[in-house]
Amino acid sequence: MNKIPHLTTSRDESSPIRLETTLTAFFALFLFASTFSIALAQTSLALSLLTFCGLVVITRRLPENLGPRPLYIAIGVYIGWQVISSLAGTSPLSSIIALREEWLFLILPLGILLGRHQTTRSRLLSVLAIGVLLIGIYGIIQHFTGAHWFKSSGLHTAGGSYRLAGNFSHPLTYGYFVATSSVFFLNYLMGSFRNQSLGARILFTTATLASLTATVLCMSRGPLLALGIGLIVTGLMHRQFIRIAATLLLAIALAWIVAPKMIAEFESRLVNDLNQESRGGRLYIWNLSGRIIKDDPITGVGPGNFSQAYSNQLQTEASPRVPMGHAHNDFLNLAATIGIPGLLLYLSIWGIVMVQLWHRLRNTSGSRESHALATAALIASVAFCVGSMTEAAFADEELRQLITALWAFGLTDS
């Protein structure tokens, strides 16, 4: 059994080793389940956390160096500000309850800890790749058949084609998941191909191709834009711009061939989004979100209160109520719910992560594996940020789980 560094110190190592094995198994299950089931994923994550606590009790010490200390300080201050915002809002208790998603930040220390050992890290990445491969294949099947197994409702349609959803409840969740995953595995594969075994090369290549194809076929503008920007940055970072540009053109051609009516559909949606009078358009939603921010710029309306605040803005316009759970933009959504200071604290977390990843990929003394992971996590984060411009991606638990796990891999000292 490969021991987790800096954790097992007891003379009688049988119990810690069993717990290490259990911790790795639960976290692997979390990664695999995150591709199709939020309930199973978070149950596995909770079991991972409990196992980790058991390890700490048995070994009587905390593991060292679980990532950049400034990052955890920023996360702590960010959560603290959300508590302040909750208490200042109109429904403190429900707002505090809405903060339960913040426990997903614990993916970071667990992932960094387990990712330190090369064998364990390779297994975890392989497990995630298998999950991405399966949901990519499932998405391709959905495109041709409309199958939505294990769900009572059918798939949405647009432009005469199915909008893929995998096993998720919404097409955009699936689209951003496969787009971010494909960018990550593409960059990881490009940076570590020579160091991989034949089996690993086949797995990561097929997972990348399946998720790329599923993203193209998902027929959602945001994920396609995120993928496009991710591919462009990939070409620039790896100095393979011509090849990546050719891949992007092939993706566009594939989308045109399999769904020729989607271009007209996209044009129609764009016109609707740019129409400031259309209540379902992005500009209309963003304008009303801006008014919410203007009314409560410091503490916001409180976590979980956006929908009611949005309805109140509609009433001032004598417009019918239209349910809106978020601002369809992560940054506006956070500024509206926890105020501009909360948004700045959120941006500080991202800033620290991006700077740390950049330093790791620029570190010439680091291993090829560490460089590949840092590059993959950084460019996947760029793609994720593109998605955040038109959707509250970080507010989506499935997507938040994914990007936090990718950060953990990128921040691992291998």
C-alpha positions as CSV (number, residue, x, y, z in Angstrom):
1,M,0.0,0.0,0.0
2,N,1.3,3.5,-0.9
3,K,1.2,5.6,2.2
4,I,0.0,9.2,2.2
5,P,3.0,11.3,2.9
6,H,3.3,13.1,6.3
7,L,0.3,11.3,7.7
8,T,1.1,7.8,8.9
9,T,3.5,7.9,11.9
10,S,2.2,5.2,14.2
11,R,4.3,2.2,14.9
12,D,1.3,0.0,14.5
13,E,0.6,1.0,10.9
14,S,-2.2,-1.5,10.1
15,S,-5.1,0.7,11.1
16,P,-3.7,3.9,9.4
17,I,-3.0,2.0,6.2
18,R,-6.5,0.6,6.1
19,L,-7.9,4.0,6.6
20,E,-5.6,5.4,3.9
21,T,-7.0,2.8,1.5
22,T,-10.5,3.6,2.6
23,L,-10.0,7.3,2.1
24,T,-8.6,6.8,-1.4
25,A,-11.5,4.5,-2.3
26,F,-14.1,7.0,-1.1
27,F,-12.5,9.9,-2.8
28,A,-12.2,7.9,-6.0
29,L,-15.9,7.1,-5.8
30,F,-16.6,10.8,-5.3
31,L,-14.7,11.7,-8.5
32,F,-16.5,9.0,-10.5
33,A,-19.9,9.8,-9.1
34,S,-19.5,13.5,-9.7
35,T,-19.9,12.8,-13.4
36,F,-23.5,11.5,-13.0
37,S,-24.9,11.7,-9.4
38,I,-24.7,14.6,-7.0
39,A,-26.2,12.5,-4.2
40,L,-23.7,9.7,-4.5
41,A,-20.8,12.1,-5.0
42,Q,-21.5,14.2,-1.9
43,T,-22.2,11.1,0.2
44,S,-18.8,9.7,-0.9
45,L,-17.2,13.0,-0.2
46,A,-18.7,13.1,3.3
47,L,-17.3,9.6,4.0
48,S,-13.9,10.7,2.7
49,L,-14.0,13.6,5.2
50,L,-15.0,11.3,8.1
51,T,-12.2,8.9,7.1
52,F,-9.7,11.7,7.0
53,C,-10.8,12.8,10.5
54,G,-10.3,9.2,11.7
55,L,-6.8,9.2,10.3
56,V,-6.0,12.4,12.1
57,V,-7.3,11.0,15.4
58,I,-5.3,7.8,15.0
59,T,-2.0,9.5,13.9
60,R,-2.5,12.4,16.3
61,R,-1.3,15.0,13.8
62,L,-2.5,17.0,10.9
63,P,-0.8,16.4,7.5
64,E,1.6,19.1,6.4
65,N,1.3,21.4,3.4
66,L,-2.2,20.8,2.2
67,G,-1.9,23.7,-0.3
68,P,-1.2,27.4,-0.3
69,R,-2.0,29.0,3.1
70,P,-3.2,32.3,1.5
71,L,-5.8,30.3,-0.4
72,Y,-7.4,28.9,2.8
73,I,-7.3,32.2,4.5
74,A,-9.1,33.8,1.5
75,I,-11.7,31.0,1.6
76,G,-12.2,31.4,5.4
77,V,-12.7,35.2,5.0
78,Y,-15.0,34.6,2.1
79,I,-17.2,32.2,4.1
80,G,-17.1,34.6,7.1
81,W,-18.4,37.4,4.9
82,Q,-21.2,35.2,3.7
83,V,-22.2,34.7,7.3
84,I,-22.3,38.4,7.9
85,S,-24.3,38.9,4.7
86,S,-26.7,36.2,5.9
87,L,-27.2,37.9,9.3
88,A,-27.8,41.2,7.6
89,G,-30.4,39.9,5.2
90,T,-34.2,39.5,5.6
91,S,-34.0,35.7,6.4
92,P,-30.8,35.0,8.3
93,L,-31.6,31.3,9.1
94,S,-32.5,30.3,5.6
95,S,-29.4,32.2,4.3
96,I,-27.2,30.4,6.8
97,I,-28.7,27.1,5.6
98,A,-28.0,28.1,2.0
99,L,-24.3,28.2,2.8
100,R,-24.1,24.4,3.1
101,E,-22.5,24.2,-0.3
102,E,-19.4,25.9,1.0
103,W,-18.3,22.6,2.5
104,L,-17.3,21.6,-1.1
105,F,-14.1,23.7,-0.5
106,L,-12.9,20.7,1.6
107,I,-12.3,18.9,-1.7
108,L,-9.2,21.0,-2.0
109,P,-7.2,19.6,1.0
110,L,-8.4,16.1,0.5
111,G,-7.5,16.1,-3.2
112,I,-4.1,17.7,-2.6
113,L,-3.3,15.2,0.2
114,L,-4.2,12.2,-1.9
115,G,-2.6,13.6,-5.1
116,R,0.9,13.8,-3.5
117,H,1.7,10.2,-4.3
118,Q,2.1,9.5,-8.0
119,T,0.4,6.1,-8.0
120,T,-2.6,7.3,-6.0
121,R,-2.9,10.4,-8.2
122,S,-2.8,8.4,-11.4
123,R,-5.5,6.1,-10.2
124,L,-7.7,9.1,-9.2
125,L,-7.2,10.8,-12.5
126,S,-8.0,7.5,-14.3
127,V,-11.2,7.1,-12.3
128,L,-12.4,10.6,-13.2
129,A,-11.4,10.0,-16.8
130,I,-13.5,6.8,-16.9
131,G,-16.5,8.7,-15.6
132,V,-16.0,11.5,-18.1
133,L,-15.7,8.9,-20.9
134,L,-18.9,7.2,-19.9
135,I,-21.0,10.4,-19.7
136,G,-19.4,11.5,-23.0
137,I,-20.5,8.3,-24.7
138,Y,-23.9,8.6,-23.0
139,G,-24.3,12.2,-24.4
140,I,-23.5,11.0,-27.9
141,I,-26.1,8.3,-27.5
142,Q,-28.6,10.9,-26.3
143,H,-27.9,13.0,-29.4
144,F,-29.0,10.2,-31.7
145,T,-31.7,8.5,-29.6
146,G,-33.0,11.1,-27.2
147,A,-32.6,8.5,-24.3
148,H,-32.7,10.0,-20.8
149,W,-32.2,6.9,-18.7
150,F,-33.0,7.0,-15.0
151,K,-35.0,10.3,-15.5
152,S,-38.7,10.6,-15.6
153,S,-38.6,13.7,-17.9
154,G,-37.4,13.7,-21.5
155,L,-34.6,15.8,-23.0
156,H,-35.1,19.4,-24.1
157,T,-35.0,20.1,-27.8
158,A,-33.7,23.0,-29.8
159,G,-33.3,23.5,-33.5
160,G,-34.7,20.0,-34.2
161,S,-32.0,18.4,-32.0
162,Y,-31.8,17.1,-28.5
163,R,-30.1,19.2,-25.9
164,L,-27.8,16.6,-24.1
165,A,-28.0,16.4,-20.4
166,G,-26.2,13.2,-19.5
167,N,-27.6,12.1,-16.1
168,F,-27.9,15.7,-14.9
169,S,-31.2,17.6,-14.7
170,H,-30.2,20.5,-16.9
171,P,-28.4,20.7,-20.3
172,L,-26.2,23.5,-19.3
173,T,-24.9,21.6,-16.3
174,Y,-23.9,18.8,-18.6
175,G,-22.5,21.1,-21.3
176,Y,-20.2,23.0,-18.9
177,F,-19.2,19.7,-17.2
178,V,-18.0,18.0,-20.4
179,A,-16.5,21.2,-21.8
180,T,-14.4,21.9,-18.7
181,S,-13.4,18.2,-18.5
182,S,-12.4,18.0,-22.1
183,V,-10.2,21.0,-21.8
184,F,-8.6,19.6,-18.7
185,F,-7.9,16.2,-20.1
186,L,-6.7,17.5,-23.4
187,N,-4.1,19.7,-21.8
188,Y,-3.1,17.0,-19.3
189,L,-2.7,14.5,-22.1
190,M,-0.6,16.9,-24.2
191,G,1.7,17.7,-21.3
192,S,2.2,14.1,-20.0
193,F,1.7,11.9,-23.0
194,R,5.3,10.6,-23.1
195,N,5.2,9.6,-19.4
196,Q,1.9,7.7,-19.7
197,S,1.5,3.9,-20.2
198,L,-0.3,2.7,-23.3
199,G,-3.4,2.0,-21.3
200,A,-3.4,5.5,-19.7
201,R,-2.9,7.1,-23.1
202,I,-5.9,5.2,-24.6
203,L,-8.1,6.1,-21.6
204,F,-7.2,9.8,-21.5
205,T,-7.4,10.1,-25.3
206,T,-10.8,8.4,-25.5
207,A,-12.2,10.4,-22.6
208,T,-11.0,13.6,-24.2
209,L,-12.5,12.7,-27.6
210,A,-15.8,11.6,-26.1
211,S,-16.2,14.8,-23.9
212,L,-15.1,17.0,-26.8
213,T,-17.7,15.4,-29.1
214,A,-20.4,15.6,-26.5
215,T,-19.7,19.3,-25.9
216,V,-20.1,20.0,-29.6
217,L,-23.3,18.0,-29.8
218,C,-24.8,19.5,-26.6
219,M,-26.2,22.4,-28.7
220,S,-25.7,25.0,-25.9
221,R,-24.0,28.3,-26.7
222,G,-22.2,28.8,-23.4
223,P,-20.4,25.4,-23.3
224,L,-19.5,25.8,-26.9
225,L,-18.0,29.2,-26.3
226,A,-16.2,27.9,-23.2
227,L,-14.8,25.1,-25.2
228,G,-13.7,27.4,-28.1
229,I,-11.9,29.8,-25.7
230,G,-10.3,26.8,-23.9
231,L,-9.0,25.4,-27.2
232,I,-7.6,28.7,-28.3
233,V,-5.7,29.2,-25.0
234,T,-4.6,25.6,-25.3
235,G,-3.1,26.3,-28.7
236,L,-1.3,29.3,-27.4
237,M,0.1,27.7,-24.3
238,H,1.4,24.6,-26.1
239,R,2.5,26.5,-29.2
240,Q,0.2,24.2,-31.3
241,F,-2.2,26.9,-32.4
242,I,-2.5,25.7,-36.0
243,R,-3.5,22.2,-34.9
244,I,-5.9,23.4,-32.2
245,A,-7.4,25.9,-34.7
246,A,-8.0,23.0,-37.1
247,T,-9.6,21.0,-34.3
248,L,-11.9,24.0,-33.6
249,L,-12.9,24.3,-37.2
250,L,-13.6,20.6,-37.4
251,A,-15.8,20.9,-34.3
252,I,-17.7,23.8,-36.0
253,A,-18.1,21.7,-39.1
254,L,-19.3,18.7,-37.1
255,A,-21.9,20.9,-35.4
256,W,-23.1,22.3,-38.7
257,I,-23.4,18.8,-40.3
258,V,-25.3,17.1,-37.4
259,A,-27.5,20.1,-36.6
260,P,-27.8,22.5,-39.5
261,K,-30.8,24.3,-37.9
262,M,-28.9,25.2,-34.8
263,I,-27.3,28.2,-36.4
264,A,-30.7,29.8,-36.9
265,E,-31.6,28.8,-33.4
266,F,-28.5,30.4,-31.9
267,E,-29.2,33.6,-33.9
268,S,-32.7,33.7,-32.5
269,R,-31.5,33.2,-28.9
270,L,-28.9,35.9,-29.4
271,V,-31.4,38.4,-30.6
272,N,-33.6,37.5,-27.6
273,D,-30.7,37.9,-25.2
274,L,-29.8,41.3,-26.6
275,N,-33.4,42.6,-26.4
276,Q,-33.6,44.6,-23.2
277,E,-37.4,44.2,-23.2
278,S,-37.4,40.4,-23.3
279,R,-37.8,39.1,-19.8
280,G,-36.1,35.8,-20.7
281,G,-33.1,37.6,-22.3
282,R,-29.7,37.9,-20.6
283,L,-29.6,41.7,-20.8
284,Y,-32.9,42.0,-19.1
285,I,-31.9,39.6,-16.3
286,W,-28.5,41.4,-15.9
287,N,-30.2,44.8,-15.7
288,L,-32.5,43.8,-13.0
289,S,-29.6,42.1,-11.2
290,G,-27.7,45.3,-11.4
291,R,-30.6,47.1,-9.6
292,I,-30.5,44.5,-6.8
293,I,-26.8,45.2,-6.4
294,K,-27.5,49.0,-6.4
295,D,-30.1,48.6,-3.6
296,D,-27.8,46.5,-1.4
297,P,-24.2,47.0,-2.5
298,I,-22.4,46.1,0.7
299,T,-24.0,43.0,2.2
300,G,-26.3,42.1,-0.7
301,V,-29.7,40.5,-0.2
302,G,-28.2,37.4,1.5
303,P,-27.5,33.9,0.2
304,G,-30.7,32.2,-1.0
305,N,-32.6,35.4,-1.3
306,F,-32.0,36.3,-5.0
307,S,-35.2,34.9,-6.3
308,Q,-37.4,37.0,-4.0
309,A,-35.3,40.1,-4.6
310,Y,-35.6,39.5,-8.4
311,S,-39.4,39.1,-8.0
312,N,-39.5,42.4,-6.1
313,Q,-37.8,44.2,-8.9
314,L,-40.3,42.8,-11.4
315,Q,-43.1,44.1,-9.3
316,T,-41.6,47.6,-9.4
317,E,-41.9,47.4,-13.2
318,A,-45.5,46.1,-13.0
319,S,-44.3,43.0,-14.8
320,P,-45.6,39.5,-14.1
321,R,-43.5,37.4,-11.8
322,V,-41.0,35.2,-13.5
323,P,-39.1,32.8,-11.3
324,M,-35.3,33.4,-11.4
325,G,-33.0,31.5,-9.1
326,H,-29.8,33.3,-10.1
327,A,-28.4,36.1,-12.2
328,H,-27.1,33.9,-15.1
329,N,-23.7,35.3,-14.3
330,D,-21.5,34.2,-11.4
331,F,-20.2,37.7,-10.7
332,L,-23.5,39.5,-10.8
333,N,-25.1,36.7,-8.8
334,L,-22.5,37.0,-6.0
335,A,-22.6,40.8,-5.9
336,A,-26.4,40.7,-5.6
337,T,-26.4,38.0,-2.9
338,I,-23.4,38.9,-0.7
339,G,-22.5,42.4,-1.9
340,I,-19.5,43.8,-3.8
341,P,-17.1,43.0,-0.9
342,G,-18.2,39.4,-1.1
343,L,-17.6,39.4,-4.9
344,L,-14.1,40.8,-4.4
345,L,-13.3,38.1,-1.8
346,Y,-14.6,35.5,-4.3
347,L,-12.3,36.9,-7.0
348,S,-9.4,36.8,-4.6
349,I,-9.8,33.0,-4.3
350,W,-9.7,32.7,-8.0
351,G,-6.8,35.1,-8.2
352,I,-4.7,33.0,-5.7
353,V,-5.5,29.8,-7.5
354,M,-4.6,31.1,-10.9
355,V,-1.4,32.7,-9.7
356,Q,-0.4,29.5,-7.9
357,L,-1.2,27.4,-11.0
358,W,0.8,29.8,-13.2
359,H,3.8,29.6,-10.9
360,R,3.7,25.8,-11.0
361,L,3.6,25.6,-14.7
362,R,6.4,28.1,-15.0
363,N,8.6,26.3,-12.5
364,T,11.3,24.7,-14.6
365,S,12.5,22.5,-11.6
366,G,9.1,20.8,-11.3
367,S,8.3,17.5,-12.8
368,R,6.6,17.1,-16.2
369,E,3.6,15.7,-14.4
370,S,3.3,18.7,-12.1
371,H,3.6,21.0,-15.1
372,A,1.0,19.1,-17.0
373,L,-1.5,19.1,-14.2
374,A,-1.0,22.8,-13.4
375,T,-1.4,23.7,-17.1
376,A,-4.5,21.6,-17.4
377,A,-6.1,23.0,-14.3
378,L,-5.3,26.6,-15.3
379,I,-6.8,26.4,-18.8
380,A,-9.8,24.4,-17.6
381,S,-10.3,27.3,-15.1
382,V,-10.2,29.8,-18.0
383,A,-12.9,27.8,-19.8
384,F,-14.9,27.6,-16.6
385,C,-14.7,31.4,-16.2
386,V,-16.0,31.9,-19.7
387,G,-19.0,29.9,-18.6
388,S,-19.4,32.1,-15.5
389,M,-20.0,35.1,-17.8
390,T,-23.4,33.8,-19.0
391,E,-24.4,31.3,-16.3
392,A,-24.0,31.0,-12.5
393,A,-21.6,28.0,-13.0
394,F,-20.0,28.2,-9.5
395,A,-23.5,28.2,-7.9
396,D,-24.1,24.8,-9.6
397,E,-22.9,22.1,-7.2
398,E,-22.0,19.6,-9.9
399,L,-19.8,22.1,-11.7
400,R,-18.3,23.5,-8.4
401,Q,-17.3,19.9,-7.4
402,L,-15.5,19.5,-10.7
403,I,-13.5,22.7,-10.8
404,T,-12.5,22.4,-7.1
405,A,-11.2,18.8,-7.8
406,L,-9.3,20.0,-10.8
407,W,-7.8,22.8,-8.7
408,A,-6.7,20.2,-6.2
409,F,-4.9,18.2,-8.9
410,G,-3.3,21.3,-10.3
411,L,-2.0,22.4,-6.8
412,T,-0.6,19.0,-5.9
413,D,3.1,19.0,-5.2
414,S,4.2,15.9,-7.2
